[in-house]
């Protein structure tokens, strides 16, 4: 009998979420990803299969590490870049993560930056 680790569980949850959540031209999908060292966010139009805006901790001045503070900075940055790409409303894809901590911080910062979801 094989054991299931946390990563596999998160991937299964994310697959279930992606069955329901899809980005359109009117409301693209705000997808987030956390590695051990970085935070990534993308605004994706799934109908055209194109990324409209992206932000991560690789940008100078955002900070480093996958922490709440850097997630907040990435949330503000993705909101700015999405508005520059004429996107004001998005569908939030939490990537299988629980809506708590870094995920909540990124989402709240994006909302404060002007994104609606």
Order of alpha helices (4+ residues) and beta strands (2+ residues): alpha-beta-beta-beta-alpha-beta-alpha
